Amino acid sequence: MNVVLASSNAGKLKELDAVMSSLGVTLCAQGQLGISDADETAITFVENALIKARHAAASSNLPAIADDSGLVVAALGGAPGVLSARYAGLPSDSAANNRKLVGALNGVTNRRAYFFCCLVFLRDAEDPAPLIASATWSGCIVDQPVGDLGFGYDPHFLVDGLDQTAAQLPPSIKNRISHRGKAAALLVDEIRSVLDEMHRT
C-alpha cells in the first residue's frame, strides 16, 4: 500500500518508514510528489496533524500519515510546543531553534521536558474516522549538544534513565523508545486492525 507522509523531513521519513514497513506500507514524502507544506494554524498537535494529513491526502489522492510533534519544556510554559520546528522563526533552522532554547533556559534550574508526538492516518482526505495515536518521551534539556545522530532538539535532550542524549542513540534503539517510535507502534496496531477487518468483510 502506497501512503504519502505529510512531511518533507528526511529524519521523520526514515524513522516512520522503519516501523510502517511491517504493514507492507511504502511511505513517500510529500515533497517527492511536489506537495507543499500545509499551513499549521492550530494550537494543538492533534489538530495540526489532521490539517497536514488532509492536505497531503487531497493533493495526492493517496492515504496519508501525518505527525505533529514537538518539545514541551515545563519551565517555558510548554514552549516551544506546536511551534517547535519554527521556534526561532521561519525558515525552520534547527541550530537557531536550539540556540533560542538554551538561551531561554539560561539560569533556569528546572530543565524537565518531554517530546510529544501525535500521528494520524487518513484513508482519504474526507475520512471521517481518522486513526490517531500519541505518545511522550521524557527527559531534560542540557546546554551543550551531545551526539550527531537524530535531528532537531535531539542533541540537547538527555533521555530519562539513560546517560545519553537522543542524538547519541542508534536508530534501532531510538525507534523503539522515542515519542515517535511509540506512537508509530500504536498506529501500526490500529492500521493492522482496520486492514484485518477489511479482509474479513
Buried (B, 14 or more C-beta within 10 A) or exposed (E): EEBBBBBBBEBBBEBBBBBBEEBEBEBBBBBEEEBEBBEBEBEEBBBBBBBBBBBBBBBBEBBBBBBBBBBBBBBBEBBBBBBBBBBBEEEBBBEBBBEBBBEBBEEEEEBEBBBBBBBBBBBEBEBEEBBBBBBBBBBBBBEEBBBEBBBBBBBBBBBEEEEBBBBBBEBEBBBEBBBBBBBBBBBBEBBEEEBEEEEEE
